[in-house]
Amino acid sequence: MKTVKILSEIEALEQEIHEKKKLLMELRKSVPRTEMKNYLFRDQNNHEANLFDLFGDKDELIVVQNMGKSCSFCTMWADGFNGVYHHIIEKAAFVVATPDTPAVMNAFAAERKWQFPMISTLETSFKEDLGFVKDGYLFPGVSTFIREGEQVFHVANAPFGPGDEFCSVWYFFDLLPSGRKGYLPQRKINKASDFEITNNIAINIKNLPEAVEFYTNSLGMKKSWSNDTETKLLFGGYNFYLEEGSENRV
């Protein structure tokens, strides 16, 4: 009987929490929307990218307020987003915003094999204006936006922290007898070596236009950028750099 009573209390509490969560989400979205200026960022290739462009072909946008490479907690959260990114973009655009430079951001993303787009908020007031910098300190979280014609409006914010619903690791640990006690996320993936294998692949080819057409039209890769002698393609978290040369080699 005691077990039945405990299970009944668990079920009732779960339902109560579920209803409270629904209320919390509605309250977050009920805050009057604020029109945003068209912030100018830098993407992983050090190219300009404004807030409006981040929407792509979507009208809704999710921006993760990451604290950068130095934060192992933010890294773990981002590792989780990588696995569901292809699901998220069916509904809304998704971007991770970091205070790191484009070069640092790009190298770290390659090391982690992240396939979602990233922007550098360096030299912008984006994080401060949205409340993710307080007294000079960065805080992690997520912001959502909606695009209406030529205007962009801020919809809602939510903070990140151990135990939140944006990182499933904590819920798994909470079900263990020891709970989450004593756990600190680690950034390093390859603990057996000082080196990390990245997702960058460079291919030297004789006919660049023909190769780009094959990789994009036949294999479904996405073109990131291109110039007269080199093209960067994206596919499944990998970066393919096609460079025109005198021979075909990897």
Summary of the structure (lengths in Angstrom):
residues: 250
radius of gyration: 21.3
end to end distance: 67.1
largest distance: 78.9
contacts: 659
relative contact order: 0.13
helix: 33%
strand: 28%
